[in-house]
Amino acid sequence: MCIWCKTERVPYSLEIIKQKLREPEFVLYLGRKSCPIAIPIQAKILEAENLNEIFSKVKFEDKDLLHGLPESEKTRLYWEGDDNSLWVQHTVTRRDEPLSRKRWQFSNRKENYMMKTQEN
């Protein structure tokens, strides 16, 4: 997971977010509460000019936690925004950005996808 702020005012520092991801107050889950994260999050703070540079720099330890799973040279990346450093294989328009909870209205959000290999 990669987090960045869309505005200049940030409500929480990166250090606080890193600490809360490493020691969450509540169970973290992927989309639904029935899908809790099975392995510890390895939160890191890195600086870079764009997403491609970040994903080239980041290295994760504890691969033995994933023993038994087939290894792949490919990584699936999903992101939103207009970062031109990554090649977009596919863009999906999601209608899930809340506009009004009272009227149950949502606006469009573009979600980009690519399969990253060590060459790209």
Biotite code that builds the C-alpha atoms (Angstrom):
import biotite.structure as struc

atoms = struc.array([
    struc.Atom([0.000, 0.000, 0.000], chain_id="A", res_id=1, res_name="MET", atom_name="CA", element="C"),
    struc.Atom([1.284, 3.451, -0.861], chain_id="A", res_id=2, res_name="CYS", atom_name="CA", element="C"),
    struc.Atom([-0.228, 6.534, 0.796], chain_id="A", res_id=3, res_name="ILE", atom_name="CA", element="C"),
    struc.Atom([0.090, 10.141, -0.317], chain_id="A", res_id=4, res_name="TRP", atom_name="CA", element="C"),
    struc.Atom([-1.841, 13.286, 0.487], chain_id="A", res_id=5, res_name="CYS", atom_name="CA", element="C"),
    struc.Atom([-3.920, 15.111, -2.112], chain_id="A", res_id=6, res_name="LYS", atom_name="CA", element="C"),
    struc.Atom([-3.952, 18.376, -0.156], chain_id="A", res_id=7, res_name="THR", atom_name="CA", element="C"),
    struc.Atom([-1.273, 20.487, 1.509], chain_id="A", res_id=8, res_name="GLU", atom_name="CA", element="C"),
    struc.Atom([-2.811, 20.171, 4.983], chain_id="A", res_id=9, res_name="ARG", atom_name="CA", element="C"),
    struc.Atom([-2.295, 16.702, 6.383], chain_id="A", res_id=10, res_name="VAL", atom_name="CA", element="C"),
    struc.Atom([-4.300, 15.541, 9.395], chain_id="A", res_id=11, res_name="PRO", atom_name="CA", element="C"),
    struc.Atom([-1.677, 12.990, 10.534], chain_id="A", res_id=12, res_name="TYR", atom_name="CA", element="C"),
    struc.Atom([2.069, 12.713, 10.101], chain_id="A", res_id=13, res_name="SER", atom_name="CA", element="C"),
    struc.Atom([3.622, 9.794, 8.224], chain_id="A", res_id=14, res_name="LEU", atom_name="CA", element="C"),
    struc.Atom([5.220, 8.601, 11.469], chain_id="A", res_id=15, res_name="GLU", atom_name="CA", element="C"),
    struc.Atom([1.814, 8.356, 13.169], chain_id="A", res_id=16, res_name="ILE", atom_name="CA", element="C"),
    struc.Atom([0.333, 6.465, 10.193], chain_id="A", res_id=17, res_name="ILE", atom_name="CA", element="C"),
    struc.Atom([3.336, 4.102, 10.165], chain_id="A", res_id=18, res_name="LYS", atom_name="CA", element="C"),
    struc.Atom([2.966, 3.417, 13.899], chain_id="A", res_id=19, res_name="GLN", atom_name="CA", element="C"),
    struc.Atom([-0.805, 2.828, 13.643], chain_id="A", res_id=20, res_name="LYS", atom_name="CA", element="C"),
    struc.Atom([-0.332, 0.413, 10.739], chain_id="A", res_id=21, res_name="LEU", atom_name="CA", element="C"),
    struc.Atom([2.258, -1.542, 12.708], chain_id="A", res_id=22, res_name="ARG", atom_name="CA", element="C"),
    struc.Atom([0.196, -1.547, 15.920], chain_id="A", res_id=23, res_name="GLU", atom_name="CA", element="C"),
    struc.Atom([-3.444, -0.971, 14.893], chain_id="A", res_id=24, res_name="PRO", atom_name="CA", element="C"),
    struc.Atom([-6.145, -0.256, 17.459], chain_id="A", res_id=25, res_name="GLU", atom_name="CA", element="C"),
    struc.Atom([-8.664, -2.280, 15.465], chain_id="A", res_id=26, res_name="PHE", atom_name="CA", element="C"),
    struc.Atom([-8.381, -5.257, 13.134], chain_id="A", res_id=27, res_name="VAL", atom_name="CA", element="C"),
    struc.Atom([-7.274, -4.169, 9.657], chain_id="A", res_id=28, res_name="LEU", atom_name="CA", element="C"),
    struc.Atom([-9.180, -5.683, 6.767], chain_id="A", res_id=29, res_name="TYR", atom_name="CA", element="C"),
    struc.Atom([-9.267, -5.613, 2.981], chain_id="A", res_id=30, res_name="LEU", atom_name="CA", element="C"),
    struc.Atom([-12.602, -4.215, 1.850], chain_id="A", res_id=31, res_name="GLY", atom_name="CA", element="C"),
    struc.Atom([-14.787, -6.242, 4.203], chain_id="A", res_id=32, res_name="ARG", atom_name="CA", element="C"),
    struc.Atom([-14.452, -7.198, 7.845], chain_id="A", res_id=33, res_name="LYS", atom_name="CA", element="C"),
    struc.Atom([-14.572, -10.846, 6.811], chain_id="A", res_id=34, res_name="SER", atom_name="CA", element="C"),
    struc.Atom([-11.217, -10.310, 5.009], chain_id="A", res_id=35, res_name="CYS", atom_name="CA", element="C"),
    struc.Atom([-8.682, -9.462, 7.746], chain_id="A", res_id=36, res_name="PRO", atom_name="CA", element="C"),
    struc.Atom([-5.041, -9.014, 6.796], chain_id="A", res_id=37, res_name="ILE", atom_name="CA", element="C"),
    struc.Atom([-3.231, -12.269, 7.544], chain_id="A", res_id=38, res_name="ALA", atom_name="CA", element="C"),
    struc.Atom([0.368, -11.060, 7.866], chain_id="A", res_id=39, res_name="ILE", atom_name="CA", element="C"),
    struc.Atom([1.902, -8.045, 9.636], chain_id="A", res_id=40, res_name="PRO", atom_name="CA", element="C"),
    struc.Atom([2.111, -4.791, 7.683], chain_id="A", res_id=41, res_name="ILE", atom_name="CA", element="C"),
    struc.Atom([5.659, -3.641, 6.962], chain_id="A", res_id=42, res_name="GLN", atom_name="CA", element="C"),
    struc.Atom([5.093, 0.109, 6.959], chain_id="A", res_id=43, res_name="ALA", atom_name="CA", element="C"),
    struc.Atom([7.970, 2.186, 5.561], chain_id="A", res_id=44, res_name="LYS", atom_name="CA", element="C"),
    struc.Atom([8.494, 5.877, 4.875], chain_id="A", res_id=45, res_name="ILE", atom_name="CA", element="C"),
    struc.Atom([10.298, 6.587, 1.605], chain_id="A", res_id=46, res_name="LEU", atom_name="CA", element="C"),
    struc.Atom([10.793, 9.760, -0.410], chain_id="A", res_id=47, res_name="GLU", atom_name="CA", element="C"),
    struc.Atom([10.607, 9.826, -4.182], chain_id="A", res_id=48, res_name="ALA", atom_name="CA", element="C"),
    struc.Atom([9.514, 11.972, -7.096], chain_id="A", res_id=49, res_name="GLU", atom_name="CA", element="C"),
    struc.Atom([6.895, 9.526, -8.395], chain_id="A", res_id=50, res_name="ASN", atom_name="CA", element="C"),
    struc.Atom([5.267, 6.107, -7.874], chain_id="A", res_id=51, res_name="LEU", atom_name="CA", element="C"),
    struc.Atom([7.650, 4.255, -10.176], chain_id="A", res_id=52, res_name="ASN", atom_name="CA", element="C"),
    struc.Atom([10.632, 5.406, -8.119], chain_id="A", res_id=53, res_name="GLU", atom_name="CA", element="C"),
    struc.Atom([8.935, 4.331, -4.878], chain_id="A", res_id=54, res_name="ILE", atom_name="CA", element="C"),
    struc.Atom([8.112, 0.854, -6.144], chain_id="A", res_id=55, res_name="PHE", atom_name="CA", element="C"),
    struc.Atom([11.672, 0.480, -7.438], chain_id="A", res_id=56, res_name="SER", atom_name="CA", element="C"),
    struc.Atom([13.132, 1.417, -4.024], chain_id="A", res_id=57, res_name="LYS", atom_name="CA", element="C"),
    struc.Atom([10.909, -0.557, -1.678], chain_id="A", res_id=58, res_name="VAL", atom_name="CA", element="C"),
    struc.Atom([12.084, -3.939, -0.379], chain_id="A", res_id=59, res_name="LYS", atom_name="CA", element="C"),
    struc.Atom([10.096, -6.133, 1.987], chain_id="A", res_id=60, res_name="PHE", atom_name="CA", element="C"),
    struc.Atom([11.520, -8.578, 4.492], chain_id="A", res_id=61, res_name="GLU", atom_name="CA", element="C"),
    struc.Atom([10.020, -11.736, 5.990], chain_id="A", res_id=62, res_name="ASP", atom_name="CA", element="C"),
    struc.Atom([9.243, -13.545, 2.756], chain_id="A", res_id=63, res_name="LYS", atom_name="CA", element="C"),
    struc.Atom([9.213, -16.706, 4.885], chain_id="A", res_id=64, res_name="ASP", atom_name="CA", element="C"),
    struc.Atom([5.766, -15.608, 6.123], chain_id="A", res_id=65, res_name="LEU", atom_name="CA", element="C"),
    struc.Atom([4.533, -16.416, 2.635], chain_id="A", res_id=66, res_name="LEU", atom_name="CA", element="C"),
    struc.Atom([6.174, -19.846, 2.407], chain_id="A", res_id=67, res_name="HIS", atom_name="CA", element="C"),
    struc.Atom([4.206, -22.335, 0.395], chain_id="A", res_id=68, res_name="GLY", atom_name="CA", element="C"),
    struc.Atom([2.789, -19.690, -1.935], chain_id="A", res_id=69, res_name="LEU", atom_name="CA", element="C"),
    struc.Atom([4.119, -19.629, -5.494], chain_id="A", res_id=70, res_name="PRO", atom_name="CA", element="C"),
    struc.Atom([6.632, -16.842, -6.049], chain_id="A", res_id=71, res_name="GLU", atom_name="CA", element="C"),
    struc.Atom([6.144, -14.462, -8.915], chain_id="A", res_id=72, res_name="SER", atom_name="CA", element="C"),
    struc.Atom([8.360, -11.911, -10.600], chain_id="A", res_id=73, res_name="GLU", atom_name="CA", element="C"),
    struc.Atom([5.235, -9.818, -11.201], chain_id="A", res_id=74, res_name="LYS", atom_name="CA", element="C"),
    struc.Atom([3.579, -7.340, -8.856], chain_id="A", res_id=75, res_name="THR", atom_name="CA", element="C"),
    struc.Atom([0.065, -6.004, -9.307], chain_id="A", res_id=76, res_name="ARG", atom_name="CA", element="C"),
    struc.Atom([-0.206, -2.249, -8.779], chain_id="A", res_id=77, res_name="LEU", atom_name="CA", element="C"),
    struc.Atom([-3.437, -0.303, -8.341], chain_id="A", res_id=78, res_name="TYR", atom_name="CA", element="C"),
    struc.Atom([-3.436, 3.482, -7.961], chain_id="A", res_id=79, res_name="TRP", atom_name="CA", element="C"),
    struc.Atom([-5.516, 6.534, -8.592], chain_id="A", res_id=80, res_name="GLU", atom_name="CA", element="C"),
    struc.Atom([-4.389, 9.873, -9.897], chain_id="A", res_id=81, res_name="GLY", atom_name="CA", element="C"),
    struc.Atom([-2.362, 11.113, -12.823], chain_id="A", res_id=82, res_name="ASP", atom_name="CA", element="C"),
    struc.Atom([1.126, 9.753, -12.189], chain_id="A", res_id=83, res_name="ASP", atom_name="CA", element="C"),
    struc.Atom([2.799, 9.461, -15.611], chain_id="A", res_id=84, res_name="ASN", atom_name="CA", element="C"),
    struc.Atom([5.782, 7.505, -14.283], chain_id="A", res_id=85, res_name="SER", atom_name="CA", element="C"),
    struc.Atom([3.904, 4.198, -14.500], chain_id="A", res_id=86, res_name="LEU", atom_name="CA", element="C"),
    struc.Atom([2.505, 2.624, -17.626], chain_id="A", res_id=87, res_name="TRP", atom_name="CA", element="C"),
    struc.Atom([-1.264, 2.178, -17.269], chain_id="A", res_id=88, res_name="VAL", atom_name="CA", element="C"),
    struc.Atom([-2.445, -1.202, -18.540], chain_id="A", res_id=89, res_name="GLN", atom_name="CA", element="C"),
    struc.Atom([-6.059, -0.714, -17.582], chain_id="A", res_id=90, res_name="HIS", atom_name="CA", element="C"),
    struc.Atom([-8.234, 2.019, -16.062], chain_id="A", res_id=91, res_name="THR", atom_name="CA", element="C"),
    struc.Atom([-11.533, 1.312, -14.336], chain_id="A", res_id=92, res_name="VAL", atom_name="CA", element="C"),
    struc.Atom([-14.011, 4.035, -13.449], chain_id="A", res_id=93, res_name="THR", atom_name="CA", element="C"),
    struc.Atom([-15.431, 3.406, -9.983], chain_id="A", res_id=94, res_name="ARG", atom_name="CA", element="C"),
    struc.Atom([-18.477, 5.285, -8.756], chain_id="A", res_id=95, res_name="ARG", atom_name="CA", element="C"),
    struc.Atom([-17.575, 5.203, -5.079], chain_id="A", res_id=96, res_name="ASP", atom_name="CA", element="C"),
    struc.Atom([-16.257, 8.664, -4.143], chain_id="A", res_id=97, res_name="GLU", atom_name="CA", element="C"),
    struc.Atom([-18.829, 9.995, -1.607], chain_id="A", res_id=98, res_name="PRO", atom_name="CA", element="C"),
    struc.Atom([-20.492, 13.280, -2.581], chain_id="A", res_id=99, res_name="LEU", atom_name="CA", element="C"),
    struc.Atom([-23.420, 13.239, -0.175], chain_id="A", res_id=100, res_name="SER", atom_name="CA", element="C"),
    struc.Atom([-24.086, 10.564, 2.433], chain_id="A", res_id=101, res_name="ARG", atom_name="CA", element="C"),
    struc.Atom([-27.484, 12.116, 3.108], chain_id="A", res_id=102, res_name="LYS", atom_name="CA", element="C"),
    struc.Atom([-28.667, 11.688, -0.496], chain_id="A", res_id=103, res_name="ARG", atom_name="CA", element="C"),
    struc.Atom([-26.461, 8.620, -1.082], chain_id="A", res_id=104, res_name="TRP", atom_name="CA", element="C"),
    struc.Atom([-24.642, 10.217, -4.027], chain_id="A", res_id=105, res_name="GLN", atom_name="CA", element="C"),
    struc.Atom([-21.245, 9.221, -5.330], chain_id="A", res_id=106, res_name="PHE", atom_name="CA", element="C"),
    struc.Atom([-18.910, 10.629, -7.970], chain_id="A", res_id=107, res_name="SER", atom_name="CA", element="C"),
    struc.Atom([-16.499, 8.892, -10.321], chain_id="A", res_id=108, res_name="ASN", atom_name="CA", element="C"),
    struc.Atom([-12.977, 7.876, -9.394], chain_id="A", res_id=109, res_name="ARG", atom_name="CA", element="C"),
    struc.Atom([-10.456, 6.409, -11.842], chain_id="A", res_id=110, res_name="LYS", atom_name="CA", element="C"),
    struc.Atom([-8.479, 3.406, -10.639], chain_id="A", res_id=111, res_name="GLU", atom_name="CA", element="C"),
    struc.Atom([-5.376, 2.505, -12.682], chain_id="A", res_id=112, res_name="ASN", atom_name="CA", element="C"),
    struc.Atom([-3.790, -0.928, -12.895], chain_id="A", res_id=113, res_name="TYR", atom_name="CA", element="C"),
    struc.Atom([-0.560, -2.431, -14.162], chain_id="A", res_id=114, res_name="MET", atom_name="CA", element="C"),
    struc.Atom([1.363, -5.668, -13.799], chain_id="A", res_id=115, res_name="MET", atom_name="CA", element="C"),
    struc.Atom([4.910, -4.624, -12.857], chain_id="A", res_id=116, res_name="LYS", atom_name="CA", element="C"),
    struc.Atom([7.839, -6.892, -13.650], chain_id="A", res_id=117, res_name="THR", atom_name="CA", element="C"),
    struc.Atom([11.471, -6.342, -12.764], chain_id="A", res_id=118, res_name="GLN", atom_name="CA", element="C"),
    struc.Atom([12.123, -5.009, -16.286], chain_id="A", res_id=119, res_name="GLU", atom_name="CA", element="C"),
    struc.Atom([9.506, -2.220, -16.127], chain_id="A", res_id=120, res_name="ASN", atom_name="CA", element="C"),
])
